Every structure is written in structure tokens, then in C-alpha cells.
Amino acid sequence: MRYDDAATPRSFLLVAFIFLTTLIAIPARAQDAETPQHPHAAEPEPPTWTWTTDANVFFGYNYQHRLFRDFSVWESQNWFMLAGQRQLASGTLSLEGMMSFEPFTLKAIGSPQVFQTGETYKTGPLIDYQHPHDLVMELGARYRIERRGMAYRFGAALVGPPALGPTAFMHRESARDNPQAPLLHHYTDSTHISAGVLTAGVERDGFTLEGSWFRGAEPDEHRLEFDRPRLDSWSTRASWRRGPWQAQFSGAHLHRPEPFELFNMSRMTASIEFNGTIGSHPLAASLIWGQNREIHGILDGYLFEWDVPTAGRGAFYGRAEKVAKDQLDLGAPAPPGFVEFHRISHVAALTIGYVRNVTERQWGRIGVGADATVYHVPQNMLDYYGAPHSFHVFVRYRPNRSASAAHVHR
């Protein structure tokens, strides 16, 4: 299906505004009909906003080694989030905004990372780099209303995540001490920055079924601009949350996620996340599977990551993953009119790290940490990568736990 390039974000914003206004107006009328006010009853106090903040900021030295090339750079991965919530009619309205200064604190091509792929630089595929995130990572609204034991959820975002994949890696407690993005990122949660998203869902007893309509293309390399919203892709997700556990299974049809490819893609993901205690010992852990079905083949990836706080102010963290990559070995150029099939490379990585908070104040926590990564290189990549390895040394800032405890990332 082809979409008119002259379409503007204004048309999407109009649809989103009508969508949310209609949904909010319906429960408001229902409340008036169900609970008539006594003519002499005291006027209720107007609802107020409750605001929560969250952030994660790394600054440090990144060293990546592979055959023929060494990468080393001082850089900062970072994001900042503001969320507001208030009662509206008989439901709850939530606003969320998120931004990152990575367009200024990372090189334009991104952060060096062995075997990482996804998105573009100067119209070509990024290889061995994690792209910078956009200046505006999220800007949207959600509305939730409960009726007879059921909760109904609706959302619209100019930029935001559709109902696809696990908790995005920068929000997972099992990953928040790790400055490096998973190699599995573009198989599971890379759609967390989608241009134009409409979502609706229903929830009961911790189970949620939801679906989204959104733009399937990855963000372009112009990180300071809003990408044009186009509702050309869809996703659906079934999830469950109880106590420290949450799990999900999701799938999507993505319309041309990469601009250098002419083909659509299907994606499936499944995950189990735990953030609680075992006995008296806190633990955050995630087990995640992602699969991209594309013209070059069926590409699977698996990830297990963990974060284990110590009795003091420290935490041990790690990540083990195995991913089938098709961008590393593009194959021989195809004649005009033929598809250039990519060869698949099965890579793996193991990261072990430690971070320790050196100061905790009202405004947040400062920690210092380091990690190291070793890799499994497939036979078809040995001549290009040899025996790669990498490490990070960094300072990390996070707000106090109380500042973000009320906000739940989805």
C-alpha cells in the first residue's frame, strides 16, 4: 500500500484529538447519568495533577575492539521523563513526555558497539553502532476507565510506543545499570519511538489485551525533528502482571521498517520480567525472545539479563544474548531487478558489570561502574571480526527511588 507523501502531522493530530475527545466525553456523560448531584450538595474539589519524573544518565569511556578496527570514545547515553496523571470524568488521564540529549552527546553515527545493527546513517545501514535516540522520544496521552470489573485503555501519541514487545530496555530494571543497548533491541522494543500511535485495550485481573495502529518505519537520522506520522502498521499484545512478575506475547506487521529495504517485516516477541525479592535478596531479571520475519529469512534472538543489588550500595548486572543477524554479511551485489539476499550470522555476547552508588542526595544518586563484554563470532565473520571484546567505565545519575516509584513503564 502506498501513502501520500503530502500527508502532514496535522491530519494525524486531528484524528488523535477527535479519538481521545470522543472517548473521554462518553464516560463523562455516563457518570452524569449514573450519579446525579443533589441540588444542595457541596461542590467537589477540582481534580489535581500528580507529576512524576524519571531519568537515567551515563557518562563514560566506551572501548570496542574488533579485527582491523578499534573504537574508543567518551560519550553519554541519557534520557529524561515527565509523566502527569489526574482524574477526568470517571477515568484517569495520563500525559507522558520523554527526551534524550543523545543527538548532542553521542557521535552522529552513534555509540560504537560490536555486532549492533539497526537504523541508518547517511542512508546506509548502521553496523557496529547503536544509533542516538531522538531528542523527543515520547509525547502522548492515555485514558483509562473502569466499568464493572473491566478497565478500558486508550492512547494517542505523536511519538511513542505501540503495543509491541517487552518493557523497553532503558526502562527495564534488569537493564538500567547497563549503558549498552541489547543486540536484540531491533527484534523486540525498537518501536518504542514510533511516529504516530493509536492504541486501545481492555484489562481484567492483571490480564491486558491491546492493539495499536502506527508508523512502522524506524526513526530517520534527523534526530532533532519529528518524523511524519503514518498509520501503516499494526500490532497486538497480550500481557499479564501480578506482584513482581509480568509477561507478554506480541506480534506486529511493520511497513518497511528500514528505508534501505523495499520489503515489509513481521515481528513476534515474548518475555517474562521479574522485579522483586527472592527471600530477602532483591533481584531484577528478564528473559526475552524476539523474531523478525523478513525476505532474507527468519531471524531469532534470545536474551537473559539481570541486576542484583548487593547489601551495600552496589549492584552486579549482566546480559547474555544470542541473535541471528543479517546486516553483518550483505553478500554479493545482485544484478539490477534481483533481490540481494543477505547471509545470516549467528552472534552471541556476554556482559558482566558492577556499579556502586557513591553518593545519595535528595536530588538523586551518583554511581560509578564498569563492565566488560566478550563475543562468540560465527565462522563467516571470523575474517572480519577476529576475537572482539569491549568494556565501559562510567559515571551514572538516577533520581531517588521515591521520585519515580509511582510511575510504571509499559
C-alpha positions as a Markdown table, in Angstrom:
| # | Residue | x | y | z |
|---|---|---|---|---|
| 1 | Met | 0.0 | 0.0 | 0.0 |
| 2 | Arg | 1.3 | 3.4 | -0.9 |
| 3 | Tyr | 0.7 | 6.5 | 1.3 |
| 4 | Asp | 0.6 | 10.1 | 0.1 |
| 5 | Asp | 3.9 | 11.8 | 1.0 |
| 6 | Ala | 2.0 | 15.1 | 1.2 |
| 7 | Ala | 0.2 | 14.0 | 4.3 |
| 8 | Thr | 1.1 | 16.1 | 7.3 |
| 9 | Pro | 1.2 | 15.5 | 11.1 |
| 10 | Arg | -1.7 | 17.9 | 11.3 |
| 11 | Ser | -4.1 | 15.3 | 10.0 |
| 12 | Phe | -2.9 | 12.7 | 12.4 |
| 13 | Leu | -3.2 | 15.1 | 15.4 |
| 14 | Leu | -6.7 | 15.9 | 14.3 |
| 15 | Val | -7.6 | 12.2 | 14.2 |
| 16 | Ala | -5.9 | 11.7 | 17.6 |
| 17 | Phe | -7.7 | 14.7 | 19.2 |
| 18 | Ile | -11.1 | 13.5 | 18.0 |
| 19 | Phe | -10.3 | 10.0 | 19.1 |
| 20 | Leu | -9.4 | 11.0 | 22.7 |
| 21 | Thr | -12.1 | 13.6 | 23.0 |
| 22 | Thr | -14.8 | 11.2 | 22.0 |
| 23 | Leu | -13.6 | 8.5 | 24.4 |
| 24 | Ile | -13.4 | 11.0 | 27.2 |
| 25 | Ala | -16.8 | 12.5 | 26.5 |
| 26 | Ile | -18.6 | 9.2 | 26.6 |
| 27 | Pro | -17.7 | 8.3 | 30.2 |
| 28 | Ala | -18.3 | 11.8 | 31.3 |
| 29 | Arg | -21.9 | 11.6 | 30.1 |
| 30 | Ala | -22.2 | 8.2 | 31.7 |
| 31 | Gln | -21.1 | 9.5 | 35.0 |
| 32 | Asp | -23.6 | 12.3 | 34.9 |
| 33 | Ala | -26.4 | 9.8 | 34.2 |
| 34 | Glu | -25.4 | 7.3 | 36.9 |
| 35 | Thr | -24.6 | 9.7 | 39.8 |
| 36 | Pro | -27.0 | 12.8 | 39.7 |
| 37 | Gln | -25.9 | 15.6 | 42.0 |
| 38 | His | -28.2 | 16.7 | 44.8 |
| 39 | Pro | -29.0 | 20.4 | 44.2 |
| 40 | His | -27.7 | 21.3 | 47.7 |
| 41 | Ala | -24.6 | 19.1 | 47.6 |
| 42 | Ala | -21.3 | 20.7 | 48.2 |
| 43 | Glu | -19.3 | 21.3 | 45.0 |
| 44 | Pro | -16.5 | 18.6 | 44.7 |
| 45 | Glu | -12.9 | 19.8 | 44.7 |
| 46 | Pro | -11.4 | 20.0 | 41.2 |
| 47 | Pro | -9.0 | 17.2 | 40.5 |
| 48 | Thr | -5.3 | 18.0 | 40.5 |
| 49 | Trp | -2.4 | 16.7 | 38.6 |
| 50 | Thr | 0.1 | 14.3 | 40.1 |
| 51 | Trp | 3.6 | 14.5 | 38.4 |
| 52 | Thr | 6.4 | 12.0 | 38.5 |
| 53 | Thr | 9.8 | 12.2 | 37.0 |
| 54 | Asp | 12.4 | 9.6 | 35.9 |
| 55 | Ala | 15.8 | 9.7 | 34.3 |
| 56 | Asn | 19.0 | 7.8 | 33.6 |
| 57 | Val | 22.3 | 9.4 | 32.6 |
| 58 | Phe | 25.6 | 7.7 | 31.8 |
| 59 | Phe | 28.8 | 9.4 | 31.0 |
| 60 | Gly | 32.0 | 7.4 | 30.4 |
| 61 | Tyr | 34.6 | 5.8 | 28.2 |
| 62 | Asn | 33.5 | 3.2 | 25.7 |
| 63 | Tyr | 36.1 | 0.9 | 24.1 |
| 64 | Gln | 35.2 | -1.7 | 21.4 |
| 65 | His | 37.8 | -3.9 | 19.7 |
| 66 | Arg | 37.5 | -6.0 | 16.6 |
| 67 | Leu | 39.9 | -7.2 | 13.9 |
| 68 | Phe | 41.3 | -4.3 | 11.9 |
| 69 | Arg | 39.4 | -1.7 | 14.0 |
| 70 | Asp | 39.4 | -0.2 | 17.5 |
| 71 | Phe | 36.7 | 2.1 | 18.6 |
| 72 | Ser | 37.1 | 4.3 | 21.7 |
| 73 | Val | 35.1 | 7.4 | 22.6 |
| 74 | Trp | 33.9 | 9.4 | 25.6 |
| 75 | Glu | 30.1 | 9.7 | 25.4 |
| 76 | Ser | 26.8 | 9.9 | 27.2 |
| 77 | Gln | 23.7 | 7.8 | 26.9 |
| 78 | Asn | 20.8 | 9.5 | 28.6 |
| 79 | Trp | 17.0 | 10.1 | 28.8 |
| 80 | Phe | 14.6 | 12.2 | 30.9 |
| 81 | Met | 10.9 | 11.6 | 31.5 |
| 82 | Leu | 8.0 | 13.6 | 32.9 |
| 83 | Ala | 4.5 | 12.0 | 33.5 |
| 84 | Gly | 1.4 | 13.6 | 34.7 |
| 85 | Gln | -1.9 | 12.0 | 35.9 |
| 86 | Arg | -5.3 | 13.3 | 37.0 |
| 87 | Gln | -8.9 | 12.2 | 37.3 |
| 88 | Leu | -11.0 | 13.2 | 34.4 |
| 89 | Ala | -14.7 | 12.4 | 34.4 |
| 90 | Ser | -14.9 | 8.8 | 35.7 |
| 91 | Gly | -11.5 | 7.8 | 34.4 |
| 92 | Thr | -7.8 | 8.7 | 34.7 |
| 93 | Leu | -5.9 | 10.8 | 32.1 |
| 94 | Ser | -2.1 | 10.4 | 31.8 |
| 95 | Leu | 0.3 | 12.5 | 29.9 |
| 96 | Glu | 3.8 | 11.3 | 29.1 |
| 97 | Gly | 6.8 | 13.1 | 27.6 |
| 98 | Met | 10.4 | 11.8 | 27.2 |
| 99 | Met | 13.5 | 13.3 | 25.7 |
| 100 | Ser | 17.2 | 12.5 | 25.2 |
| 101 | Phe | 20.2 | 14.7 | 24.6 |
| 102 | Glu | 22.0 | 11.8 | 22.7 |
| 103 | Pro | 21.8 | 13.8 | 19.4 |
| 104 | Phe | 24.4 | 16.1 | 21.2 |
| 105 | Thr | 26.2 | 13.6 | 23.5 |
| 106 | Leu | 26.8 | 10.8 | 21.0 |
| 107 | Lys | 28.5 | 11.0 | 17.6 |
| 108 | Ala | 26.1 | 11.4 | 14.7 |
| 109 | Ile | 26.7 | 7.8 | 13.6 |
| 110 | Gly | 26.0 | 6.6 | 17.2 |
| 111 | Ser | 27.7 | 4.7 | 20.0 |
| 112 | Pro | 30.3 | 2.0 | 18.9 |
| 113 | Gln | 29.1 | -1.5 | 19.7 |
| 114 | Val | 30.3 | -4.7 | 18.2 |
| 115 | Phe | 27.6 | -6.6 | 16.2 |
| 116 | Gln | 24.9 | -4.0 | 16.7 |
| 117 | Thr | 22.6 | -3.2 | 13.8 |
| 118 | Gly | 19.5 | -1.2 | 13.1 |
| 119 | Glu | 18.5 | 2.2 | 11.6 |
| 120 | Thr | 20.7 | 4.2 | 9.2 |
| 121 | Tyr | 23.4 | 6.8 | 8.8 |
| 122 | Lys | 23.8 | 8.7 | 5.5 |
| 123 | Thr | 21.1 | 6.4 | 4.0 |
| 124 | Gly | 23.2 | 3.3 | 4.7 |
| 125 | Pro | 22.6 | 0.6 | 7.3 |
| 126 | Leu | 24.3 | 1.1 | 10.7 |
| 127 | Ile | 26.7 | -1.7 | 11.5 |
| 128 | Asp | 28.7 | -1.9 | 14.8 |
| 129 | Tyr | 27.0 | 1.2 | 16.1 |
| 130 | Gln | 24.0 | 1.9 | 18.3 |
| 131 | His | 22.1 | 4.9 | 16.9 |
| 132 | Pro | 21.4 | 8.0 | 19.0 |
| 133 | His | 17.8 | 8.3 | 20.2 |
| 134 | Asp | 15.7 | 11.2 | 19.0 |
| 135 | Leu | 15.6 | 14.4 | 21.0 |
| 136 | Val | 11.8 | 13.8 | 21.6 |
| 137 | Met | 11.4 | 10.1 | 22.4 |
| 138 | Glu | 7.8 | 10.2 | 23.6 |
| 139 | Leu | 4.9 | 12.7 | 23.6 |
| 140 | Gly | 1.4 | 11.3 | 24.1 |
| 141 | Ala | -1.6 | 10.8 | 26.3 |
| 142 | Arg | -3.6 | 7.8 | 27.7 |
| 143 | Tyr | -7.0 | 7.4 | 29.2 |
| 144 | Arg | -8.2 | 4.6 | 31.5 |
| 145 | Ile | -11.7 | 3.9 | 32.7 |
| 146 | Glu | -13.1 | 1.1 | 34.8 |
| 147 | Arg | -16.5 | -0.4 | 34.3 |
| 148 | Arg | -17.9 | -3.5 | 36.1 |
| 149 | Gly | -14.6 | -5.1 | 36.8 |
| 150 | Met | -13.1 | -4.3 | 33.4 |
| 151 | Ala | -10.7 | -1.5 | 32.6 |
| 152 | Tyr | -10.6 | 0.1 | 29.2 |
| 153 | Arg | -7.4 | 1.9 | 28.0 |
| 154 | Phe | -7.0 | 4.3 | 25.0 |
| 155 | Gly | -4.0 | 6.2 | 23.9 |
| 156 | Ala | -2.6 | 8.5 | 21.2 |
| 157 | Ala | 0.9 | 9.7 | 20.7 |
| 158 | Leu | 2.7 | 11.9 | 18.3 |
| 159 | Val | 5.8 | 9.9 | 19.3 |
| 160 | Gly | 5.6 | 6.8 | 21.4 |
| 161 | Pro | 5.5 | 3.0 | 21.8 |
| 162 | Pro | 2.8 | 0.8 | 20.3 |
| 163 | Ala | 1.5 | -2.4 | 21.9 |
| 164 | Leu | 4.6 | -4.4 | 20.9 |
| 165 | Gly | 7.4 | -6.1 | 22.8 |
| 166 | Pro | 8.5 | -6.1 | 26.5 |
| 167 | Thr | 9.3 | -3.1 | 28.6 |
| 168 | Ala | 11.8 | -1.0 | 26.5 |
| 169 | Phe | 15.4 | -1.8 | 27.6 |
| 170 | Met | 16.1 | 1.7 | 29.0 |
| 171 | His | 13.2 | 1.2 | 31.4 |
| 172 | Arg | 13.7 | -2.4 | 32.4 |
| 173 | Glu | 15.1 | -2.6 | 36.0 |
| 174 | Ser | 17.2 | -5.6 | 34.8 |
| 175 | Ala | 18.9 | -3.3 | 32.3 |
| 176 | Arg | 19.0 | 0.2 | 33.8 |
| 177 | Asp | 22.5 | -0.1 | 35.2 |
| 178 | Asn | 23.9 | -1.2 | 31.8 |
| 179 | Pro | 24.9 | 1.6 | 29.5 |
| 180 | Gln | 24.9 | -0.6 | 26.4 |
| 181 | Ala | 21.8 | -1.4 | 24.3 |
| 182 | Pro | 21.0 | -5.1 | 23.7 |
| 183 | Leu | 21.9 | -6.6 | 20.4 |
| 184 | Leu | 18.3 | -7.8 | 20.4 |
| 185 | His | 16.9 | -4.2 | 20.5 |
| 186 | His | 15.7 | -4.2 | 16.9 |
| 187 | Tyr | 14.0 | -7.6 | 17.3 |
| 188 | Thr | 11.8 | -6.6 | 20.3 |
| 189 | Asp | 11.5 | -3.0 | 21.5 |
| 190 | Ser | 12.9 | -0.7 | 18.8 |
| 191 | Thr | 9.4 | 0.6 | 18.1 |
| 192 | His | 9.4 | 2.5 | 21.4 |
| 193 | Ile | 10.0 | 5.6 | 19.3 |
| 194 | Ser | 7.2 | 5.4 | 16.6 |
| 195 | Ala | 5.9 | 8.4 | 14.7 |
| 196 | Gly | 2.1 | 8.4 | 15.3 |
| 197 | Val | 0.5 | 5.8 | 17.5 |
| 198 | Leu | -3.2 | 5.0 | 18.3 |
| 199 | Thr | -3.7 | 2.2 | 20.9 |
| 200 | Ala | -6.8 | 0.7 | 22.6 |
| 201 | Gly | -7.0 | -2.2 | 25.1 |
| 202 | Val | -9.0 | -4.0 | 27.7 |
| 203 | Glu | -7.8 | -5.2 | 31.1 |
| 204 | Arg | -9.1 | -7.6 | 33.8 |
| 205 | Asp | -7.5 | -9.2 | 36.8 |
| 206 | Gly | -4.0 | -8.3 | 35.6 |
| 207 | Phe | -4.5 | -9.5 | 32.1 |
| 208 | Thr | -4.4 | -7.0 | 29.2 |
| 209 | Leu | -5.2 | -7.4 | 25.5 |
| 210 | Glu | -4.4 | -4.3 | 23.4 |
| 211 | Gly | -3.7 | -3.3 | 19.8 |
| 212 | Ser | -2.0 | -0.4 | 18.1 |
| 213 | Trp | -2.0 | 1.3 | 14.7 |
| 214 | Phe | 1.2 | 3.2 | 14.0 |
| 215 | Arg | 4.1 | 4.0 | 11.5 |
| 216 | Gly | 6.3 | 1.0 | 11.1 |
| 217 | Ala | 9.4 | 2.8 | 9.8 |
| 218 | Glu | 12.4 | 3.3 | 12.2 |
| 219 | Pro | 13.2 | 6.9 | 13.1 |
| 220 | Asp | 15.4 | 8.6 | 10.5 |
| 221 | Glu | 18.8 | 10.1 | 11.2 |
| 222 | His | 17.5 | 13.6 | 11.7 |
| 223 | Arg | 17.3 | 13.3 | 15.4 |
| 224 | Leu | 16.0 | 16.8 | 16.2 |
| 225 | Glu | 12.9 | 16.6 | 14.1 |
| 226 | Phe | 9.5 | 14.8 | 14.3 |
| 227 | Asp | 9.1 | 12.1 | 11.7 |
| 228 | Arg | 5.9 | 12.2 | 9.7 |
| 229 | Pro | 3.1 | 10.1 | 11.3 |
| 230 | Arg | 1.7 | 7.4 | 9.0 |
| 231 | Leu | -0.7 | 4.7 | 10.3 |
| 232 | Asp | 0.6 | 1.9 | 8.0 |
| 233 | Ser | 1.5 | -0.8 | 10.5 |
| 234 | Trp | -0.3 | -2.7 | 13.3 |
| 235 | Ser | 0.5 | -4.7 | 16.4 |
| 236 | Thr | -1.3 | -6.7 | 19.1 |
| 237 | Arg | -0.1 | -7.7 | 22.6 |
| 238 | Ala | -1.4 | -10.0 | 25.4 |
| 239 | Ser | 0.2 | -9.3 | 28.7 |
| 240 | Trp | -0.1 | -10.3 | 32.4 |
| 241 | Arg | 1.1 | -8.5 | 35.5 |
| 242 | Arg | 1.0 | -9.7 | 39.1 |
| 243 | Gly | 3.2 | -8.6 | 42.0 |
| 244 | Pro | 6.8 | -8.6 | 40.9 |
| 245 | Trp | 6.0 | -10.6 | 37.7 |
| 246 | Gln | 5.0 | -9.5 | 34.3 |
| 247 | Ala | 4.9 | -11.4 | 31.0 |
| 248 | Gln | 3.8 | -10.6 | 27.4 |
| 249 | Phe | 3.4 | -12.1 | 23.9 |
| 250 | Ser | 3.0 | -9.8 | 21.0 |
| 251 | Gly | 3.2 | -9.6 | 17.2 |
| 252 | Ala | 3.2 | -6.9 | 14.5 |
| 253 | His | 3.2 | -6.2 | 10.8 |
| 254 | Leu | 5.8 | -3.5 | 10.1 |
| 255 | His | 5.6 | -1.5 | 6.9 |
| 256 | Arg | 9.2 | -1.0 | 5.5 |
| 257 | Pro | 10.9 | -0.6 | 8.9 |
| 258 | Glu | 14.3 | 0.2 | 7.2 |
| 259 | Pro | 14.5 | 2.8 | 4.4 |
| 260 | Phe | 17.2 | 0.8 | 2.5 |
| 261 | Glu | 14.9 | -2.2 | 2.3 |
| 262 | Leu | 11.9 | -2.4 | 0.0 |
| 263 | Phe | 10.1 | -5.1 | 2.0 |
| 264 | Asn | 7.7 | -5.3 | 4.9 |
| 265 | Met | 8.5 | -7.3 | 8.1 |
| 266 | Ser | 6.6 | -9.4 | 10.6 |
| 267 | Arg | 7.8 | -9.3 | 14.3 |
| 268 | Met | 6.9 | -11.6 | 17.2 |
| 269 | Thr | 8.1 | -11.2 | 20.8 |
| 270 | Ala | 7.7 | -13.0 | 24.2 |
| 271 | Ser | 9.1 | -12.1 | 27.6 |
| 272 | Ile | 9.0 | -12.7 | 31.3 |
| 273 | Glu | 10.2 | -10.0 | 33.7 |
| 274 | Phe | 10.7 | -10.2 | 37.4 |
| 275 | Asn | 11.4 | -7.2 | 39.7 |
| 276 | Gly | 11.2 | -8.2 | 43.4 |
| 277 | Thr | 13.0 | -10.2 | 46.0 |
| 278 | Ile | 13.9 | -13.9 | 46.5 |
| 279 | Gly | 13.9 | -14.4 | 50.2 |
| 280 | Ser | 15.4 | -11.1 | 51.4 |
| 281 | His | 17.6 | -10.6 | 48.3 |
| 282 | Pro | 16.4 | -8.1 | 45.7 |
| 283 | Leu | 16.6 | -9.2 | 42.0 |
| 284 | Ala | 15.6 | -7.9 | 38.6 |
| 285 | Ala | 15.7 | -10.3 | 35.7 |
| 286 | Ser | 14.3 | -10.6 | 32.2 |
| 287 | Leu | 14.1 | -13.5 | 29.7 |
| 288 | Ile | 13.2 | -12.3 | 26.2 |
| 289 | Trp | 12.7 | -13.7 | 22.8 |
| 290 | Gly | 12.3 | -11.7 | 19.6 |
| 291 | Gln | 11.8 | -12.8 | 15.9 |
| 292 | Asn | 11.9 | -10.8 | 12.7 |
| 293 | Arg | 10.4 | -12.5 | 9.7 |
| 294 | Glu | 11.8 | -10.8 | 6.6 |
| 295 | Ile | 12.7 | -11.6 | 3.0 |
| 296 | His | 16.2 | -12.6 | 4.0 |
| 297 | Gly | 14.9 | -15.3 | 6.4 |
| 298 | Ile | 13.5 | -15.9 | 9.9 |
| 299 | Leu | 15.8 | -14.2 | 12.4 |
| 300 | Asp | 15.5 | -15.2 | 16.1 |
| 301 | Gly | 17.2 | -13.7 | 19.1 |
| 302 | Tyr | 17.3 | -14.6 | 22.8 |
| 303 | Leu | 18.3 | -12.6 | 25.8 |
| 304 | Phe | 18.7 | -13.1 | 29.5 |
| 305 | Glu | 19.7 | -10.1 | 31.7 |
| 306 | Trp | 19.9 | -9.5 | 35.4 |
| 307 | Asp | 20.6 | -6.8 | 38.1 |
| 308 | Val | 21.4 | -8.0 | 41.6 |
| 309 | Pro | 21.8 | -5.2 | 44.3 |
| 310 | Thr | 24.3 | -6.0 | 47.0 |
| 311 | Ala | 24.0 | -5.5 | 50.7 |
| 312 | Gly | 25.8 | -2.1 | 50.3 |
| 313 | Arg | 25.2 | 0.5 | 47.7 |
| 314 | Gly | 26.3 | -1.6 | 44.7 |
| 315 | Ala | 24.8 | -3.9 | 42.1 |
| 316 | Phe | 26.1 | -6.7 | 39.8 |
| 317 | Tyr | 24.5 | -6.7 | 36.4 |
| 318 | Gly | 24.9 | -8.7 | 33.3 |
| 319 | Arg | 23.4 | -9.8 | 29.9 |
| 320 | Ala | 23.7 | -12.9 | 27.8 |
| 321 | Glu | 22.2 | -12.9 | 24.3 |
| 322 | Lys | 22.3 | -14.8 | 21.1 |
| 323 | Val | 21.0 | -13.2 | 17.9 |
| 324 | Ala | 20.8 | -14.1 | 14.2 |
| 325 | Lys | 22.0 | -11.0 | 12.2 |
| 326 | Asp | 21.5 | -10.4 | 8.5 |
| 327 | Gln | 23.2 | -7.0 | 8.1 |
| 328 | Leu | 26.7 | -8.1 | 9.0 |
| 329 | Asp | 27.3 | -10.1 | 5.8 |
| 330 | Leu | 25.4 | -8.4 | 3.0 |
| 331 | Gly | 26.5 | -10.9 | 0.4 |
| 332 | Ala | 27.5 | -10.2 | -3.3 |
| 333 | Pro | 25.8 | -7.4 | -5.1 |
| 334 | Ala | 22.7 | -8.6 | -7.0 |
| 335 | Pro | 22.1 | -7.7 | -10.7 |
| 336 | Pro | 19.5 | -5.0 | -11.3 |
| 337 | Gly | 16.0 | -6.3 | -10.8 |
| 338 | Phe | 17.0 | -9.1 | -8.4 |
| 339 | Val | 16.9 | -9.2 | -4.6 |
| 340 | Glu | 20.2 | -9.0 | -2.8 |
| 341 | Phe | 19.9 | -11.7 | -0.2 |
| 342 | His | 21.9 | -11.3 | 3.0 |
| 343 | Arg | 23.7 | -14.2 | 4.6 |
| 344 | Ile | 22.8 | -14.8 | 8.2 |
| 345 | Ser | 25.3 | -14.7 | 11.0 |
| 346 | His | 24.6 | -16.2 | 14.5 |
| 347 | Val | 26.4 | -14.0 | 17.0 |
| 348 | Ala | 26.4 | -14.0 | 20.8 |
| 349 | Ala | 27.6 | -11.7 | 23.6 |
| 350 | Leu | 28.1 | -11.9 | 27.4 |
| 351 | Thr | 28.4 | -8.8 | 29.5 |
| 352 | Ile | 29.3 | -8.7 | 33.2 |
| 353 | Gly | 29.4 | -5.4 | 35.1 |
| 354 | Tyr | 29.2 | -3.7 | 38.5 |
| 355 | Val | 28.0 | -0.3 | 39.6 |
| 356 | Arg | 28.2 | 1.4 | 43.1 |
| 357 | Asn | 26.4 | 4.5 | 44.3 |
| 358 | Val | 29.0 | 6.8 | 45.8 |
| 359 | Thr | 26.5 | 9.5 | 46.9 |
| 360 | Glu | 22.8 | 9.6 | 47.5 |
| 361 | Arg | 21.1 | 13.0 | 48.0 |
| 362 | Gln | 17.6 | 14.4 | 47.8 |
| 363 | Trp | 18.2 | 15.2 | 44.1 |
| 364 | Gly | 19.3 | 11.7 | 43.2 |
| 365 | Arg | 22.1 | 9.1 | 43.2 |
| 366 | Ile | 25.5 | 9.2 | 41.6 |
| 367 | Gly | 27.2 | 5.9 | 40.9 |
| 368 | Val | 30.4 | 4.7 | 39.2 |
| 369 | Gly | 30.7 | 1.4 | 37.3 |
| 370 | Ala | 32.4 | -0.7 | 34.7 |
| 371 | Asp | 31.6 | -3.7 | 32.6 |
| 372 | Ala | 33.2 | -6.0 | 30.0 |
| 373 | Thr | 31.8 | -8.0 | 27.1 |
| 374 | Val | 33.1 | -11.0 | 25.2 |
| 375 | Tyr | 31.6 | -12.3 | 21.9 |
| 376 | His | 31.0 | -15.5 | 20.0 |
| 377 | Val | 31.9 | -15.0 | 16.4 |
| 378 | Pro | 30.4 | -17.2 | 13.7 |
| 379 | Gln | 32.6 | -18.8 | 11.0 |
| 380 | Asn | 31.5 | -16.4 | 8.3 |
| 381 | Met | 32.6 | -13.4 | 10.4 |
| 382 | Leu | 36.0 | -14.6 | 11.7 |
| 383 | Asp | 38.0 | -13.0 | 8.9 |
| 384 | Tyr | 36.3 | -9.6 | 9.6 |
| 385 | Tyr | 36.0 | -9.6 | 13.4 |
| 386 | Gly | 38.6 | -11.9 | 14.8 |
| 387 | Ala | 38.1 | -12.1 | 18.6 |
| 388 | Pro | 36.3 | -8.9 | 19.6 |
| 389 | His | 35.9 | -7.6 | 23.1 |
| 390 | Ser | 34.7 | -4.4 | 24.7 |
| 391 | Phe | 34.4 | -2.5 | 28.0 |
| 392 | His | 32.8 | 0.6 | 29.6 |
| 393 | Val | 33.9 | 2.8 | 32.5 |
| 394 | Phe | 31.2 | 5.3 | 33.5 |
| 395 | Val | 29.5 | 7.6 | 36.0 |
| 396 | Arg | 25.7 | 7.2 | 36.3 |
| 397 | Tyr | 23.0 | 9.5 | 37.6 |
| 398 | Arg | 19.5 | 8.4 | 38.6 |
| 399 | Pro | 16.8 | 10.2 | 40.6 |
| 400 | Asn | 15.9 | 8.9 | 44.0 |
| 401 | Arg | 13.6 | 5.9 | 44.1 |
| 402 | Ser | 10.8 | 7.9 | 45.7 |
| 403 | Ala | 10.9 | 10.3 | 42.7 |
| 404 | Ser | 9.9 | 7.7 | 40.2 |
| 405 | Ala | 8.3 | 4.9 | 42.3 |
| 406 | Ala | 4.7 | 6.0 | 41.3 |
| 407 | His | 5.4 | 5.7 | 37.6 |
| 408 | Val | 5.0 | 2.3 | 35.9 |
| 409 | His | 6.7 | 1.9 | 32.5 |
| 410 | Arg | 4.8 | -0.2 | 30.0 |
